[in-house]
Amino acid sequence: MFDYYRFNNKALKTYGKILRYDELQYKENANRKRTMYRPCFEYRVSGKTYEVTSKTTFSTQVIPIGQNTKVLYEIGDESNARLAQGNGYGLGILFIALSLPAFYIALQA
């Protein structure tokens, strides 16, 4: 969660374009596979084009291929850019909330 906070406070905003999606297959259990999508996008800063594969996966192709979208980046770390969509605090808070019961049980053992 701290990374989200730090990044979002320092990041600059620009626009980029979705180039494609990498499909990832996850095995949920013995009988079921789940397909997730990792967007690849490009954006330009100071005349230089950066192509980035997102570290975030989505259950659908949330932004159509070829569509312009907001991109967040830090000067000096342009290859670590992120899509603005899906880069909120909600997921970090959810993971923390889900891990608290396990942490509590571990302390009681």
C-alpha positions in Angstrom: 0.0 0.0 0.0 2.9 2.4 0.7 4.1 1.9 -2.8 0.7 3.0 -4.2 0.8 6.0 -2.0 4.4 7.0 -2.8 4.0 6.4 -6.5 0.7 8.2 -6.9 2.0 11.2 -5.0 5.2 11.5 -7.1 3.8 10.4 -10.5 3.3 12.6 -13.5 0.3 12.1 -15.8 0.3 11.8 -19.5 -1.6 9.8 -22.2 -0.6 6.6 -23.8 -2.1 3.9 -26.0 -2.9 0.3 -25.4 -0.9 -1.9 -27.8 -2.0 -5.4 -26.9 -2.8 -7.7 -24.0 -0.7 -10.7 -22.8 -3.0 -13.5 -21.7 -2.0 -15.4 -18.6 -3.6 -18.7 -17.5 -4.0 -19.4 -13.8 -5.1 -22.7 -12.4 -7.7 -21.9 -9.7 -8.3 -25.6 -8.9 -8.1 -29.0 -10.5 -11.1 -28.3 -12.8 -10.9 -24.6 -13.5 -8.5 -22.3 -15.2 -8.8 -18.5 -15.2 -7.6 -16.2 -17.9 -6.1 -12.8 -16.8 -5.0 -10.0 -19.1 -1.8 -7.9 -18.7 -1.9 -4.7 -20.8 1.0 -3.5 -22.8 1.0 0.2 -23.6 3.2 2.9 -25.0 3.6 6.6 -24.1 5.9 9.5 -25.1 7.8 11.8 -22.8 10.2 14.5 -24.1 10.2 13.0 -27.6 11.1 9.4 -26.5 8.6 6.5 -26.7 8.4 4.0 -23.9 6.7 0.6 -24.2 5.7 -0.9 -20.9 4.0 -4.2 -19.9 1.8 -3.6 -16.9 2.5 -5.3 -13.6 -1.2 -5.4 -13.0 -3.4 -8.0 -14.4 -7.2 -7.7 -15.1 -10.0 -10.2 -15.5 -11.1 -8.5 -18.7 -9.4 -6.3 -21.3 -10.5 -3.2 -19.5 -9.3 -0.7 -22.1 -9.8 -1.5 -25.8 -6.6 -2.0 -27.9 -5.7 1.2 -29.7 -7.5 3.4 -27.2 -5.7 6.3 -25.5 -5.6 6.1 -21.7 -4.0 8.0 -18.8 -0.6 6.8 -17.8 1.3 7.6 -14.6 5.1 7.7 -14.6 8.1 9.0 -12.6 10.9 11.0 -14.1 14.0 8.8 -14.2 11.9 5.6 -13.9 9.8 5.8 -17.1 10.0 2.0 -17.7 8.0 1.5 -14.5 5.0 3.5 -15.7 1.5 2.3 -14.7 -2.0 2.7 -16.2 -4.0 5.2 -14.1 -7.0 2.9 -14.3 -6.5 0.1 -11.8 -3.8 1.9 -9.8 -5.9 2.9 -6.8 -5.6 2.1 -3.1 -8.6 -0.3 -3.1 -6.6 -3.4 -3.9 -3.9 -2.7 -1.4 -6.4 -2.2 1.3 -8.3 -5.4 0.4 -5.1 -7.4 0.6 -4.3 -6.0 4.0 -7.8 -6.6 5.3 -7.7 -10.2 4.0 -4.3 -10.9 5.6 -5.2 -9.5 9.1 -7.1 -12.7 10.3 -4.1 -14.9 9.3 -1.7 -12.6 11.1 -3.9 -12.7 14.2 -4.1 -16.5 14.1 -0.3 -16.7 13.7 0.2 -14.5 16.8 -2.1 -16.7 18.8 -0.2 -19.9 18.0 
